[in-house]
Every structure is written in structure tokens, then in C-alpha cells.
């Protein structure tokens, strides 16, 4: 999703969250307008998330200023529900030294797919969503993504939003 005019991009659905970690107050996409937002959807028991998605999210958070780029992890559980409790997630966040805000996707009453995951039509985890400064989805990817490509896309979104790109 990186071509078209600004008005042709889909507005990012608001996150539907049951709980937050690593933030004093709940976050909202509306409250993050003016920043590029990087959503990294993951599950604790997902090998691809542990091996590539979460380390990439940590690198992005370390590379870009938080005043320009907001990195948000979203723990979106669609399997092994009994094992992935908030207590387990808190230990996981500590052990993997994840310092960026992490949301717990609100479970759905209709089935195993949680609400934010369904709203974004994610195929699974890890999933990466880049949201521009105006709140539009500009990239939506499933699986491991190349760091250089993701970094370049973030930089382009940062420049575009400032009017110098």
C-alpha cells in the first residue's frame, strides 16, 4: 500500500485493547496523529515473532525518535488462549526487554480472532502495519520484513508528513 493519493488510503481502525503494558496511560491512534505509527502484531508462542518481528520492533524503537515514530506492539492471541495470559505476557515483556508500549488485543465474542486483528484483517503473526501521520494505513504486511526496506518506508513517511518529501 504505498501508491496513490493521500485521500485514497484507508484510515486505520482504532485499536480495541483490553490492557496496556509499558505506558502510563492508554494510547489511541487519534492521540498519536502527527507521528508515524508502527504496529507490530505478535503472539508470545509465535516463532516468527520472537525471531524477527519483535527484534525488528525493538530496533525501530531504538532507531527513530519517539516524538516522530510511535512503535506499538499488539499482542493478538488467536490460538493457545489459556497459555497467553496477562501474567505470562508481563514476564515475556520483561524477559525479552521490550520497552515500547504493548497492547493486549481485546478478545472477540464471535470466535478466536481478537477485535483489532479482525478490524485490520491480519492473516496472522507477525504482522506489520505502518500508519502515516494523518492516520492512514500505508503498509500492511504478514511475516518477516527486511529491516532496510521497513526503515526506508518509515523514513519516507516521516519526510512526507513534514512536507519535505
Secondary structure by P-SEA (a helix, b strand, c coil): ccccccccccccccccccccccccbbbbccccccbbbbbbbbbcccccccccaaaaaaaaaaccccccbbbbbbbccccccccccaaaaaaaaaaaccccbbbcccccccccccaaaaaaccccccbbbbbcccccccccccccccaaaaaaaaaaaaaaaaccc
